[in-house]
Amino acid sequence: MKLFVQTPVSVEQLETLRPVFKVGFEQAMTVLGDMTAHKLKLLDLSLTSPHESKPFATSDDATICLEFSGELAGFSAVVFSASSAAAMVSSLSKSKRTSIDIDPLRTGTLLEIGNIVLNSVLGQWLKIFDAKASFSLPYCVEGVLKSIPFAQEKSDKKLIRLDTLLNIDGLEVSLLMWMVVSATSLEKITLLAPEKLNA
């Protein structure tokens, strides 16, 4: 079953978008570091635009989702693998618990981390657009995520996948992010980003 089929975003567009996402993630690392007194750093970030998606998250994953509407509309999500979730909760909440069981501490910590990351990244898009958007409350989906809002619409929506590698006090943690936006928004930001980022 094809869960999402699209015309992929071009390599040139992805290269233009990379610094936008990079600035957003670096801002998120700064905010999380200030909140927790930990040293966080973005080590690597790569963008792809798959033609067809597999499940957006697997059975052991936890996904923090955020929908947005207005001049910029779409969907974004951060996917924590079981090991990444355990590492981040243990490091940033000062909890030594490494179980992947659902509990309030784990869910609350992942919601806060995911919300900061997504808001920081989307904030960069809105800054470049010089636009406003309304955000849903972030929500957590445990386990397999077969579909996401907007992705099944027969429209011009584009799917972007970000694979990131973070460092938290010497511990390397991988995070996956998905973003769905319209082709029109994508074209606009790739035109504006070089000028705005270098201003």
Rosetta constraint file for C-alpha pairs under 8 A:
AtomPair CA 2 CA 52 HARMONIC 6.80 0.50
AtomPair CA 2 CA 53 HARMONIC 7.27 0.50
AtomPair CA 2 CA 54 HARMONIC 7.75 0.50
AtomPair CA 3 CA 52 HARMONIC 7.19 0.50
AtomPair CA 3 CA 53 HARMONIC 6.10 0.50
AtomPair CA 3 CA 54 HARMONIC 6.75 0.50
AtomPair CA 3 CA 55 HARMONIC 7.33 0.50
AtomPair CA 3 CA 146 HARMONIC 6.94 0.50
AtomPair CA 3 CA 147 HARMONIC 6.42 0.50
AtomPair CA 3 CA 152 HARMONIC 7.31 0.50
AtomPair CA 4 CA 51 HARMONIC 7.81 0.50
AtomPair CA 4 CA 52 HARMONIC 5.44 0.50
AtomPair CA 4 CA 53 HARMONIC 5.47 0.50
AtomPair CA 4 CA 147 HARMONIC 7.90 0.50
AtomPair CA 4 CA 151 HARMONIC 6.10 0.50
AtomPair CA 4 CA 152 HARMONIC 6.27 0.50
AtomPair CA 5 CA 51 HARMONIC 5.69 0.50
AtomPair CA 5 CA 52 HARMONIC 4.78 0.50
AtomPair CA 5 CA 53 HARMONIC 7.11 0.50
AtomPair CA 6 CA 50 HARMONIC 7.89 0.50
AtomPair CA 6 CA 51 HARMONIC 5.36 0.50
AtomPair CA 6 CA 52 HARMONIC 6.81 0.50
AtomPair CA 6 CA 157 HARMONIC 7.78 0.50
AtomPair CA 6 CA 158 HARMONIC 6.73 0.50
AtomPair CA 6 CA 159 HARMONIC 7.50 0.50
AtomPair CA 7 CA 51 HARMONIC 6.15 0.50
AtomPair CA 7 CA 158 HARMONIC 7.60 0.50
AtomPair CA 8 CA 49 HARMONIC 5.18 0.50
AtomPair CA 8 CA 50 HARMONIC 6.09 0.50
AtomPair CA 8 CA 51 HARMONIC 5.40 0.50
AtomPair CA 8 CA 158 HARMONIC 7.16 0.50
AtomPair CA 8 CA 159 HARMONIC 7.43 0.50
AtomPair CA 9 CA 13 HARMONIC 6.50 0.50
AtomPair CA 9 CA 14 HARMONIC 6.78 0.50
AtomPair CA 9 CA 48 HARMONIC 7.97 0.50
AtomPair CA 9 CA 49 HARMONIC 5.57 0.50
AtomPair CA 9 CA 158 HARMONIC 6.93 0.50
AtomPair CA 9 CA 159 HARMONIC 7.64 0.50
AtomPair CA 9 CA 160 HARMONIC 7.55 0.50
AtomPair CA 10 CA 14 HARMONIC 6.32 0.50
AtomPair CA 10 CA 49 HARMONIC 7.94 0.50
AtomPair CA 11 CA 15 HARMONIC 6.20 0.50
AtomPair CA 12 CA 16 HARMONIC 6.37 0.50
AtomPair CA 13 CA 17 HARMONIC 6.17 0.50
AtomPair CA 13 CA 190 HARMONIC 6.16 0.50
AtomPair CA 14 CA 18 HARMONIC 6.04 0.50
AtomPair CA 14 CA 47 HARMONIC 6.32 0.50
AtomPair CA 14 CA 48 HARMONIC 7.16 0.50
AtomPair CA 15 CA 19 HARMONIC 7.79 0.50
AtomPair CA 16 CA 20 HARMONIC 7.74 0.50
AtomPair CA 16 CA 190 HARMONIC 5.92 0.50
AtomPair CA 16 CA 193 HARMONIC 7.18 0.50
AtomPair CA 16 CA 194 HARMONIC 7.19 0.50
AtomPair CA 17 CA 21 HARMONIC 6.48 0.50
AtomPair CA 17 CA 189 HARMONIC 7.87 0.50
AtomPair CA 17 CA 190 HARMONIC 6.48 0.50
AtomPair CA 17 CA 193 HARMONIC 7.46 0.50
AtomPair CA 18 CA 22 HARMONIC 6.05 0.50
AtomPair CA 18 CA 45 HARMONIC 7.77 0.50
AtomPair CA 18 CA 46 HARMONIC 7.40 0.50
AtomPair CA 18 CA 47 HARMONIC 6.84 0.50
AtomPair CA 19 CA 23 HARMONIC 6.06 0.50
AtomPair CA 20 CA 24 HARMONIC 6.42 0.50
AtomPair CA 20 CA 121 HARMONIC 7.64 0.50
AtomPair CA 20 CA 124 HARMONIC 6.46 0.50
AtomPair CA 20 CA 125 HARMONIC 7.22 0.50
AtomPair CA 20 CA 193 HARMONIC 7.21 0.50
AtomPair CA 20 CA 197 HARMONIC 7.74 0.50
AtomPair CA 21 CA 25 HARMONIC 6.15 0.50
AtomPair CA 21 CA 121 HARMONIC 5.84 0.50
AtomPair CA 21 CA 124 HARMONIC 7.60 0.50
AtomPair CA 22 CA 26 HARMONIC 6.10 0.50
AtomPair CA 22 CA 45 HARMONIC 6.97 0.50
AtomPair CA 23 CA 27 HARMONIC 6.17 0.50
AtomPair CA 23 CA 121 HARMONIC 7.56 0.50
AtomPair CA 23 CA 124 HARMONIC 7.41 0.50
AtomPair CA 24 CA 28 HARMONIC 6.33 0.50
AtomPair CA 24 CA 117 HARMONIC 7.44 0.50
AtomPair CA 24 CA 120 HARMONIC 4.88 0.50
AtomPair CA 24 CA 121 HARMONIC 4.05 0.50
AtomPair CA 24 CA 122 HARMONIC 7.44 0.50
AtomPair CA 24 CA 123 HARMONIC 7.30 0.50
AtomPair CA 24 CA 124 HARMONIC 5.87 0.50
AtomPair CA 25 CA 29 HARMONIC 6.24 0.50
AtomPair CA 25 CA 42 HARMONIC 7.05 0.50
AtomPair CA 25 CA 117 HARMONIC 6.28 0.50
AtomPair CA 25 CA 120 HARMONIC 6.65 0.50
AtomPair CA 25 CA 121 HARMONIC 6.21 0.50
AtomPair CA 26 CA 30 HARMONIC 6.31 0.50
AtomPair CA 26 CA 41 HARMONIC 7.14 0.50
AtomPair CA 26 CA 42 HARMONIC 6.22 0.50
AtomPair CA 27 CA 31 HARMONIC 6.28 0.50
AtomPair CA 27 CA 120 HARMONIC 6.28 0.50
AtomPair CA 28 CA 32 HARMONIC 6.13 0.50
AtomPair CA 28 CA 116 HARMONIC 5.90 0.50
AtomPair CA 28 CA 117 HARMONIC 5.13 0.50
AtomPair CA 28 CA 120 HARMONIC 5.61 0.50
AtomPair CA 28 CA 121 HARMONIC 7.88 0.50
AtomPair CA 29 CA 33 HARMONIC 5.93 0.50
AtomPair CA 29 CA 40 HARMONIC 5.44 0.50
AtomPair CA 29 CA 41 HARMONIC 6.14 0.50
AtomPair CA 29 CA 42 HARMONIC 7.19 0.50
AtomPair CA 29 CA 117 HARMONIC 7.94 0.50
AtomPair CA 30 CA 34 HARMONIC 6.13 0.50
AtomPair CA 30 CA 40 HARMONIC 7.11 0.50
AtomPair CA 31 CA 35 HARMONIC 6.20 0.50
AtomPair CA 31 CA 116 HARMONIC 7.69 0.50
AtomPair CA 32 CA 36 HARMONIC 6.08 0.50
AtomPair CA 32 CA 38 HARMONIC 7.75 0.50
AtomPair CA 32 CA 40 HARMONIC 7.49 0.50
AtomPair CA 32 CA 113 HARMONIC 7.46 0.50
AtomPair CA 32 CA 116 HARMONIC 7.71 0.50
AtomPair CA 33 CA 37 HARMONIC 5.28 0.50
AtomPair CA 33 CA 38 HARMONIC 4.92 0.50
AtomPair CA 33 CA 39 HARMONIC 5.61 0.50
AtomPair CA 33 CA 40 HARMONIC 5.83 0.50
AtomPair CA 34 CA 38 HARMONIC 7.40 0.50
AtomPair CA 36 CA 92 HARMONIC 6.16 0.50
AtomPair CA 36 CA 93 HARMONIC 7.87 0.50
AtomPair CA 38 CA 92 HARMONIC 7.44 0.50
AtomPair CA 38 CA 168 HARMONIC 6.90 0.50
AtomPair CA 38 CA 169 HARMONIC 6.40 0.50
AtomPair CA 39 CA 167 HARMONIC 7.80 0.50
AtomPair CA 39 CA 168 HARMONIC 5.76 0.50
AtomPair CA 39 CA 169 HARMONIC 5.27 0.50
AtomPair CA 40 CA 166 HARMONIC 7.01 0.50
AtomPair CA 40 CA 167 HARMONIC 5.52 0.50
AtomPair CA 40 CA 168 HARMONIC 4.64 0.50
AtomPair CA 40 CA 169 HARMONIC 6.56 0.50
AtomPair CA 41 CA 166 HARMONIC 5.67 0.50
AtomPair CA 41 CA 167 HARMONIC 5.10 0.50
AtomPair CA 41 CA 168 HARMONIC 6.75 0.50
AtomPair CA 42 CA 164 HARMONIC 7.48 0.50
AtomPair CA 42 CA 165 HARMONIC 6.30 0.50
AtomPair CA 42 CA 166 HARMONIC 4.66 0.50
AtomPair CA 42 CA 167 HARMONIC 6.43 0.50
AtomPair CA 43 CA 164 HARMONIC 7.55 0.50
AtomPair CA 43 CA 165 HARMONIC 5.39 0.50
AtomPair CA 43 CA 166 HARMONIC 5.35 0.50
AtomPair CA 43 CA 167 HARMONIC 6.62 0.50
AtomPair CA 44 CA 164 HARMONIC 5.51 0.50
AtomPair CA 44 CA 165 HARMONIC 5.06 0.50
AtomPair CA 44 CA 166 HARMONIC 7.15 0.50
AtomPair CA 45 CA 162 HARMONIC 6.75 0.50
AtomPair CA 45 CA 163 HARMONIC 5.74 0.50
AtomPair CA 45 CA 164 HARMONIC 4.42 0.50
AtomPair CA 45 CA 165 HARMONIC 6.56 0.50
AtomPair CA 46 CA 162 HARMONIC 5.67 0.50
AtomPair CA 46 CA 163 HARMONIC 5.34 0.50
AtomPair CA 46 CA 164 HARMONIC 6.54 0.50
AtomPair CA 47 CA 160 HARMONIC 6.90 0.50
AtomPair CA 47 CA 161 HARMONIC 5.67 0.50
AtomPair CA 47 CA 162 HARMONIC 4.70 0.50
AtomPair CA 47 CA 163 HARMONIC 6.59 0.50
AtomPair CA 48 CA 160 HARMONIC 6.03 0.50
AtomPair CA 48 CA 161 HARMONIC 5.22 0.50
AtomPair CA 48 CA 162 HARMONIC 6.61 0.50
AtomPair CA 49 CA 159 HARMONIC 5.92 0.50
AtomPair CA 49 CA 160 HARMONIC 4.78 0.50
AtomPair CA 49 CA 161 HARMONIC 5.88 0.50
AtomPair CA 50 CA 159 HARMONIC 7.23 0.50
AtomPair CA 50 CA 160 HARMONIC 7.38 0.50
AtomPair CA 50 CA 161 HARMONIC 7.48 0.50
AtomPair CA 54 CA 146 HARMONIC 7.61 0.50
AtomPair CA 55 CA 144 HARMONIC 6.78 0.50
AtomPair CA 55 CA 145 HARMONIC 5.78 0.50
AtomPair CA 55 CA 146 HARMONIC 4.48 0.50
AtomPair CA 55 CA 147 HARMONIC 6.97 0.50
AtomPair CA 56 CA 144 HARMONIC 7.41 0.50
AtomPair CA 56 CA 145 HARMONIC 5.31 0.50
AtomPair CA 56 CA 146 HARMONIC 5.90 0.50
AtomPair CA 56 CA 147 HARMONIC 6.88 0.50
AtomPair CA 56 CA 148 HARMONIC 7.90 0.50
AtomPair CA 56 CA 178 HARMONIC 7.95 0.50
AtomPair CA 57 CA 61 HARMONIC 5.92 0.50
AtomPair CA 57 CA 62 HARMONIC 7.58 0.50
AtomPair CA 57 CA 63 HARMONIC 7.09 0.50
AtomPair CA 57 CA 79 HARMONIC 6.67 0.50
AtomPair CA 57 CA 143 HARMONIC 6.78 0.50
AtomPair CA 57 CA 144 HARMONIC 5.09 0.50
AtomPair CA 57 CA 145 HARMONIC 4.82 0.50
AtomPair CA 57 CA 146 HARMONIC 7.12 0.50
AtomPair CA 58 CA 143 HARMONIC 5.69 0.50
AtomPair CA 58 CA 144 HARMONIC 4.33 0.50
AtomPair CA 58 CA 145 HARMONIC 6.63 0.50
AtomPair CA 59 CA 142 HARMONIC 7.60 0.50
AtomPair CA 59 CA 143 HARMONIC 3.99 0.50
AtomPair CA 59 CA 144 HARMONIC 4.56 0.50
AtomPair CA 60 CA 81 HARMONIC 6.48 0.50
AtomPair CA 60 CA 82 HARMONIC 5.63 0.50
AtomPair CA 60 CA 100 HARMONIC 7.96 0.50
AtomPair CA 60 CA 142 HARMONIC 7.57 0.50
AtomPair CA 60 CA 143 HARMONIC 5.37 0.50
AtomPair CA 60 CA 144 HARMONIC 7.52 0.50
AtomPair CA 61 CA 79 HARMONIC 6.59 0.50
AtomPair CA 61 CA 80 HARMONIC 5.59 0.50
AtomPair CA 61 CA 81 HARMONIC 4.57 0.50
AtomPair CA 61 CA 82 HARMONIC 5.62 0.50
AtomPair CA 61 CA 142 HARMONIC 6.25 0.50
AtomPair CA 61 CA 143 HARMONIC 5.16 0.50
AtomPair CA 61 CA 144 HARMONIC 7.06 0.50
AtomPair CA 62 CA 79 HARMONIC 5.87 0.50
AtomPair CA 62 CA 80 HARMONIC 5.20 0.50
AtomPair CA 62 CA 81 HARMONIC 6.55 0.50
AtomPair CA 62 CA 82 HARMONIC 7.40 0.50
AtomPair CA 62 CA 85 HARMONIC 7.54 0.50
AtomPair CA 62 CA 140 HARMONIC 6.77 0.50
AtomPair CA 62 CA 141 HARMONIC 5.85 0.50
AtomPair CA 62 CA 142 HARMONIC 4.62 0.50
AtomPair CA 62 CA 143 HARMONIC 6.04 0.50
AtomPair CA 63 CA 77 HARMONIC 6.45 0.50
AtomPair CA 63 CA 78 HARMONIC 5.64 0.50
AtomPair CA 63 CA 79 HARMONIC 4.39 0.50
AtomPair CA 63 CA 80 HARMONIC 6.13 0.50
AtomPair CA 63 CA 140 HARMONIC 5.54 0.50
AtomPair CA 63 CA 141 HARMONIC 5.09 0.50
AtomPair CA 63 CA 142 HARMONIC 6.38 0.50
AtomPair CA 63 CA 143 HARMONIC 7.89 0.50
AtomPair CA 63 CA 145 HARMONIC 7.91 0.50
AtomPair CA 64 CA 77 HARMONIC 5.42 0.50
AtomPair CA 64 CA 78 HARMONIC 5.27 0.50
AtomPair CA 64 CA 79 HARMONIC 6.50 0.50
AtomPair CA 64 CA 110 HARMONIC 7.26 0.50
AtomPair CA 64 CA 111 HARMONIC 6.11 0.50
AtomPair CA 64 CA 114 HARMONIC 5.67 0.50
AtomPair CA 64 CA 115 HARMONIC 7.40 0.50
AtomPair CA 64 CA 138 HARMONIC 6.46 0.50
AtomPair CA 64 CA 139 HARMONIC 5.63 0.50
AtomPair CA 64 CA 140 HARMONIC 4.60 0.50
AtomPair CA 64 CA 141 HARMONIC 6.50 0.50
AtomPair CA 65 CA 75 HARMONIC 7.50 0.50
AtomPair CA 65 CA 76 HARMONIC 5.97 0.50
AtomPair CA 65 CA 77 HARMONIC 4.34 0.50
AtomPair CA 65 CA 78 HARMONIC 6.70 0.50
AtomPair CA 65 CA 114 HARMONIC 7.92 0.50
AtomPair CA 65 CA 138 HARMONIC 5.49 0.50
AtomPair CA 65 CA 139 HARMONIC 5.38 0.50
AtomPair CA 65 CA 140 HARMONIC 6.29 0.50
AtomPair CA 65 CA 141 HARMONIC 7.57 0.50
AtomPair CA 66 CA 75 HARMONIC 6.02 0.50
AtomPair CA 66 CA 76 HARMONIC 5.36 0.50
AtomPair CA 66 CA 77 HARMONIC 6.10 0.50
AtomPair CA 66 CA 115 HARMONIC 7.62 0.50
AtomPair CA 66 CA 118 HARMONIC 7.35 0.50
AtomPair CA 66 CA 135 HARMONIC 6.93 0.50
AtomPair CA 66 CA 136 HARMONIC 5.95 0.50
AtomPair CA 66 CA 137 HARMONIC 6.69 0.50
AtomPair CA 66 CA 138 HARMONIC 4.88 0.50
AtomPair CA 66 CA 139 HARMONIC 6.90 0.50
AtomPair CA 67 CA 73 HARMONIC 7.73 0.50
AtomPair CA 67 CA 74 HARMONIC 6.01 0.50
AtomPair CA 67 CA 75 HARMONIC 4.45 0.50
AtomPair CA 67 CA 76 HARMONIC 6.26 0.50
AtomPair CA 67 CA 135 HARMONIC 5.90 0.50
AtomPair CA 67 CA 136 HARMONIC 5.32 0.50
AtomPair CA 67 CA 137 HARMONIC 7.96 0.50
AtomPair CA 67 CA 138 HARMONIC 7.78 0.50
AtomPair CA 68 CA 72 HARMONIC 7.17 0.50
AtomPair CA 68 CA 73 HARMONIC 5.15 0.50
AtomPair CA 68 CA 74 HARMONIC 5.45 0.50
AtomPair CA 68 CA 75 HARMONIC 6.16 0.50
AtomPair CA 68 CA 133 HARMONIC 6.37 0.50
AtomPair CA 68 CA 134 HARMONIC 5.49 0.50
AtomPair CA 68 CA 135 HARMONIC 4.46 0.50
AtomPair CA 68 CA 136 HARMONIC 6.18 0.50
AtomPair CA 69 CA 73 HARMONIC 4.01 0.50
AtomPair CA 69 CA 74 HARMONIC 6.43 0.50
AtomPair CA 69 CA 133 HARMONIC 5.49 0.50
AtomPair CA 69 CA 134 HARMONIC 5.25 0.50
AtomPair CA 69 CA 135 HARMONIC 6.63 0.50
AtomPair CA 70 CA 132 HARMONIC 6.76 0.50
AtomPair CA 70 CA 133 HARMONIC 4.70 0.50
AtomPair CA 70 CA 134 HARMONIC 6.18 0.50
AtomPair CA 71 CA 131 HARMONIC 6.37 0.50
AtomPair CA 71 CA 132 HARMONIC 6.37 0.50
AtomPair CA 71 CA 133 HARMONIC 6.12 0.50
AtomPair CA 72 CA 126 HARMONIC 7.49 0.50
AtomPair CA 72 CA 131 HARMONIC 7.55 0.50
AtomPair CA 72 CA 132 HARMONIC 7.41 0.50
AtomPair CA 72 CA 133 HARMONIC 6.04 0.50
AtomPair CA 72 CA 181 HARMONIC 7.69 0.50
AtomPair CA 72 CA 185 HARMONIC 6.86 0.50
AtomPair CA 73 CA 133 HARMONIC 7.38 0.50
AtomPair CA 73 CA 181 HARMONIC 6.37 0.50
AtomPair CA 73 CA 182 HARMONIC 7.51 0.50
AtomPair CA 74 CA 149 HARMONIC 7.92 0.50
AtomPair CA 74 CA 150 HARMONIC 6.81 0.50
AtomPair CA 74 CA 179 HARMONIC 7.51 0.50
AtomPair CA 74 CA 180 HARMONIC 5.37 0.50
AtomPair CA 74 CA 181 HARMONIC 4.83 0.50
AtomPair CA 74 CA 182 HARMONIC 7.30 0.50
AtomPair CA 75 CA 148 HARMONIC 7.70 0.50
AtomPair CA 75 CA 149 HARMONIC 6.55 0.50
AtomPair CA 75 CA 150 HARMONIC 7.16 0.50
AtomPair CA 75 CA 179 HARMONIC 5.74 0.50
AtomPair CA 75 CA 180 HARMONIC 5.14 0.50
AtomPair CA 75 CA 181 HARMONIC 6.96 0.50
AtomPair CA 76 CA 118 HARMONIC 6.95 0.50
AtomPair CA 76 CA 177 HARMONIC 7.25 0.50
AtomPair CA 76 CA 178 HARMONIC 5.49 0.50
AtomPair CA 76 CA 179 HARMONIC 4.33 0.50
AtomPair CA 76 CA 180 HARMONIC 6.35 0.50
AtomPair CA 77 CA 114 HARMONIC 7.75 0.50
AtomPair CA 77 CA 118 HARMONIC 7.19 0.50
AtomPair CA 77 CA 177 HARMONIC 5.51 0.50
AtomPair CA 77 CA 178 HARMONIC 5.19 0.50
AtomPair CA 77 CA 179 HARMONIC 6.58 0.50
AtomPair CA 78 CA 114 HARMONIC 5.91 0.50
AtomPair CA 78 CA 117 HARMONIC 7.92 0.50
AtomPair CA 78 CA 118 HARMONIC 7.39 0.50
AtomPair CA 78 CA 175 HARMONIC 6.99 0.50
AtomPair CA 78 CA 176 HARMONIC 5.75 0.50
AtomPair CA 78 CA 177 HARMONIC 4.40 0.50
AtomPair CA 78 CA 178 HARMONIC 6.56 0.50
AtomPair CA 79 CA 175 HARMONIC 6.27 0.50
AtomPair CA 79 CA 176 HARMONIC 5.06 0.50
AtomPair CA 79 CA 177 HARMONIC 6.00 0.50
AtomPair CA 80 CA 84 HARMONIC 5.61 0.50
AtomPair CA 80 CA 85 HARMONIC 5.30 0.50
AtomPair CA 80 CA 174 HARMONIC 7.95 0.50
AtomPair CA 80 CA 175 HARMONIC 5.93 0.50
AtomPair CA 80 CA 176 HARMONIC 6.89 0.50
AtomPair CA 81 CA 85 HARMONIC 5.92 0.50
AtomPair CA 81 CA 175 HARMONIC 7.60 0.50
AtomPair CA 82 CA 86 HARMONIC 6.18 0.50
AtomPair CA 82 CA 100 HARMONIC 6.06 0.50
AtomPair CA 83 CA 87 HARMONIC 6.12 0.50
AtomPair CA 84 CA 88 HARMONIC 6.05 0.50
AtomPair CA 84 CA 173 HARMONIC 5.67 0.50
AtomPair CA 84 CA 174 HARMONIC 6.34 0.50
AtomPair CA 84 CA 175 HARMONIC 7.19 0.50
AtomPair CA 85 CA 89 HARMONIC 6.00 0.50
AtomPair CA 85 CA 100 HARMONIC 7.71 0.50
AtomPair CA 85 CA 106 HARMONIC 7.84 0.50
AtomPair CA 85 CA 110 HARMONIC 7.15 0.50
AtomPair CA 86 CA 90 HARMONIC 5.95 0.50
AtomPair CA 86 CA 97 HARMONIC 7.32 0.50
AtomPair CA 86 CA 98 HARMONIC 4.88 0.50
AtomPair CA 86 CA 99 HARMONIC 6.79 0.50
AtomPair CA 86 CA 100 HARMONIC 6.63 0.50
AtomPair CA 87 CA 91 HARMONIC 5.99 0.50
AtomPair CA 87 CA 98 HARMONIC 7.21 0.50
AtomPair CA 87 CA 173 HARMONIC 7.37 0.50
AtomPair CA 88 CA 92 HARMONIC 5.69 0.50
AtomPair CA 88 CA 93 HARMONIC 7.75 0.50
AtomPair CA 88 CA 110 HARMONIC 7.95 0.50
AtomPair CA 88 CA 173 HARMONIC 7.81 0.50
AtomPair CA 89 CA 93 HARMONIC 5.38 0.50
AtomPair CA 89 CA 94 HARMONIC 7.47 0.50
AtomPair CA 89 CA 95 HARMONIC 6.67 0.50
AtomPair CA 89 CA 97 HARMONIC 7.86 0.50
AtomPair CA 89 CA 98 HARMONIC 7.99 0.50
AtomPair CA 89 CA 105 HARMONIC 7.97 0.50
AtomPair CA 89 CA 106 HARMONIC 6.10 0.50
AtomPair CA 89 CA 109 HARMONIC 6.18 0.50
AtomPair CA 89 CA 110 HARMONIC 7.11 0.50
AtomPair CA 90 CA 94 HARMONIC 5.57 0.50
AtomPair CA 90 CA 95 HARMONIC 4.58 0.50
AtomPair CA 90 CA 96 HARMONIC 5.02 0.50
AtomPair CA 90 CA 97 HARMONIC 6.09 0.50
AtomPair CA 90 CA 98 HARMONIC 6.73 0.50
AtomPair CA 91 CA 95 HARMONIC 6.97 0.50
AtomPair CA 91 CA 96 HARMONIC 7.86 0.50
AtomPair CA 91 CA 168 HARMONIC 7.62 0.50
AtomPair CA 92 CA 109 HARMONIC 7.92 0.50
AtomPair CA 93 CA 109 HARMONIC 6.90 0.50
AtomPair CA 102 CA 106 HARMONIC 6.67 0.50
AtomPair CA 102 CA 107 HARMONIC 6.80 0.50
AtomPair CA 103 CA 107 HARMONIC 6.17 0.50
AtomPair CA 104 CA 108 HARMONIC 5.72 0.50
AtomPair CA 105 CA 109 HARMONIC 5.98 0.50
AtomPair CA 106 CA 110 HARMONIC 6.16 0.50
AtomPair CA 107 CA 111 HARMONIC 6.02 0.50
AtomPair CA 107 CA 140 HARMONIC 7.28 0.50
AtomPair CA 108 CA 112 HARMONIC 6.24 0.50
AtomPair CA 109 CA 113 HARMONIC 6.21 0.50
AtomPair CA 110 CA 114 HARMONIC 5.83 0.50
AtomPair CA 111 CA 115 HARMONIC 5.87 0.50
AtomPair CA 111 CA 138 HARMONIC 6.84 0.50
AtomPair CA 111 CA 139 HARMONIC 7.01 0.50
AtomPair CA 111 CA 140 HARMONIC 6.73 0.50
AtomPair CA 112 CA 116 HARMONIC 6.22 0.50
AtomPair CA 113 CA 117 HARMONIC 6.29 0.50
AtomPair CA 114 CA 118 HARMONIC 6.05 0.50
AtomPair CA 115 CA 119 HARMONIC 5.90 0.50
AtomPair CA 115 CA 138 HARMONIC 6.36 0.50
AtomPair CA 116 CA 120 HARMONIC 5.99 0.50
AtomPair CA 117 CA 121 HARMONIC 6.25 0.50
AtomPair CA 118 CA 122 HARMONIC 6.01 0.50
AtomPair CA 119 CA 123 HARMONIC 5.67 0.50
AtomPair CA 120 CA 124 HARMONIC 6.53 0.50
AtomPair CA 121 CA 125 HARMONIC 6.79 0.50
AtomPair CA 122 CA 126 HARMONIC 6.26 0.50
AtomPair CA 123 CA 127 HARMONIC 6.02 0.50
AtomPair CA 124 CA 128 HARMONIC 6.25 0.50
AtomPair CA 125 CA 129 HARMONIC 6.14 0.50
AtomPair CA 125 CA 189 HARMONIC 7.32 0.50
AtomPair CA 126 CA 130 HARMONIC 5.64 0.50
AtomPair CA 126 CA 131 HARMONIC 5.23 0.50
AtomPair CA 126 CA 132 HARMONIC 6.32 0.50
AtomPair CA 126 CA 133 HARMONIC 7.61 0.50
AtomPair CA 127 CA 131 HARMONIC 6.82 0.50
AtomPair CA 128 CA 189 HARMONIC 6.99 0.50
AtomPair CA 128 CA 192 HARMONIC 6.65 0.50
AtomPair CA 128 CA 193 HARMONIC 6.28 0.50
AtomPair CA 128 CA 196 HARMONIC 6.10 0.50
AtomPair CA 128 CA 197 HARMONIC 7.91 0.50
AtomPair CA 129 CA 188 HARMONIC 7.92 0.50
AtomPair CA 129 CA 189 HARMONIC 6.77 0.50
AtomPair CA 129 CA 192 HARMONIC 7.49 0.50
AtomPair CA 141 CA 145 HARMONIC 7.31 0.50
AtomPair CA 147 CA 151 HARMONIC 7.09 0.50
AtomPair CA 147 CA 152 HARMONIC 7.55 0.50
AtomPair CA 148 CA 152 HARMONIC 7.54 0.50
AtomPair CA 150 CA 157 HARMONIC 7.17 0.50
AtomPair CA 150 CA 180 HARMONIC 7.25 0.50
AtomPair CA 151 CA 157 HARMONIC 6.88 0.50
AtomPair CA 151 CA 159 HARMONIC 7.69 0.50
AtomPair CA 151 CA 180 HARMONIC 7.03 0.50
AtomPair CA 153 CA 157 HARMONIC 7.70 0.50
AtomPair CA 156 CA 182 HARMONIC 5.57 0.50
AtomPair CA 156 CA 183 HARMONIC 5.47 0.50
AtomPair CA 156 CA 184 HARMONIC 7.91 0.50
AtomPair CA 157 CA 180 HARMONIC 6.35 0.50
AtomPair CA 157 CA 181 HARMONIC 5.41 0.50
AtomPair CA 157 CA 182 HARMONIC 4.25 0.50
AtomPair CA 157 CA 183 HARMONIC 5.78 0.50
AtomPair CA 158 CA 180 HARMONIC 5.47 0.50
AtomPair CA 158 CA 181 HARMONIC 5.43 0.50
AtomPair CA 158 CA 182 HARMONIC 5.74 0.50
AtomPair CA 158 CA 183 HARMONIC 5.90 0.50
AtomPair CA 158 CA 186 HARMONIC 7.90 0.50
AtomPair CA 159 CA 178 HARMONIC 7.21 0.50
AtomPair CA 159 CA 179 HARMONIC 5.90 0.50
AtomPair CA 159 CA 180 HARMONIC 4.73 0.50
AtomPair CA 159 CA 181 HARMONIC 6.95 0.50
AtomPair CA 160 CA 178 HARMONIC 5.84 0.50
AtomPair CA 160 CA 179 HARMONIC 5.22 0.50
AtomPair CA 160 CA 180 HARMONIC 6.42 0.50
AtomPair CA 161 CA 176 HARMONIC 7.35 0.50
AtomPair CA 161 CA 177 HARMONIC 5.90 0.50
AtomPair CA 161 CA 178 HARMONIC 4.83 0.50
AtomPair CA 161 CA 179 HARMONIC 6.63 0.50
AtomPair CA 162 CA 176 HARMONIC 5.76 0.50
AtomPair CA 162 CA 177 HARMONIC 4.96 0.50
AtomPair CA 162 CA 178 HARMONIC 6.35 0.50
AtomPair CA 163 CA 174 HARMONIC 7.35 0.50
AtomPair CA 163 CA 175 HARMONIC 6.18 0.50
AtomPair CA 163 CA 176 HARMONIC 4.83 0.50
AtomPair CA 163 CA 177 HARMONIC 6.56 0.50
AtomPair CA 164 CA 174 HARMONIC 5.66 0.50
AtomPair CA 164 CA 175 HARMONIC 5.24 0.50
AtomPair CA 164 CA 176 HARMONIC 6.26 0.50
AtomPair CA 165 CA 172 HARMONIC 6.70 0.50
AtomPair CA 165 CA 173 HARMONIC 5.75 0.50
AtomPair CA 165 CA 174 HARMONIC 4.54 0.50
AtomPair CA 165 CA 175 HARMONIC 6.42 0.50
AtomPair CA 166 CA 172 HARMONIC 5.56 0.50
AtomPair CA 166 CA 173 HARMONIC 5.11 0.50
AtomPair CA 166 CA 174 HARMONIC 6.14 0.50
AtomPair CA 166 CA 175 HARMONIC 7.64 0.50
AtomPair CA 167 CA 171 HARMONIC 5.34 0.50
AtomPair CA 167 CA 172 HARMONIC 4.54 0.50
AtomPair CA 167 CA 173 HARMONIC 6.21 0.50
AtomPair CA 168 CA 172 HARMONIC 6.40 0.50
AtomPair CA 168 CA 173 HARMONIC 7.41 0.50
AtomPair CA 181 CA 185 HARMONIC 6.58 0.50
AtomPair CA 181 CA 186 HARMONIC 6.84 0.50
AtomPair CA 182 CA 186 HARMONIC 6.28 0.50
AtomPair CA 183 CA 187 HARMONIC 6.12 0.50
AtomPair CA 184 CA 188 HARMONIC 6.21 0.50
AtomPair CA 185 CA 189 HARMONIC 6.19 0.50
AtomPair CA 186 CA 190 HARMONIC 6.24 0.50
AtomPair CA 187 CA 191 HARMONIC 6.37 0.50
AtomPair CA 188 CA 192 HARMONIC 6.28 0.50
AtomPair CA 189 CA 193 HARMONIC 5.52 0.50
AtomPair CA 190 CA 194 HARMONIC 7.39 0.50
AtomPair CA 192 CA 196 HARMONIC 6.13 0.50
AtomPair CA 193 CA 197 HARMONIC 5.76 0.50
AtomPair CA 194 CA 198 HARMONIC 6.20 0.50
AtomPair CA 195 CA 199 HARMONIC 6.05 0.50
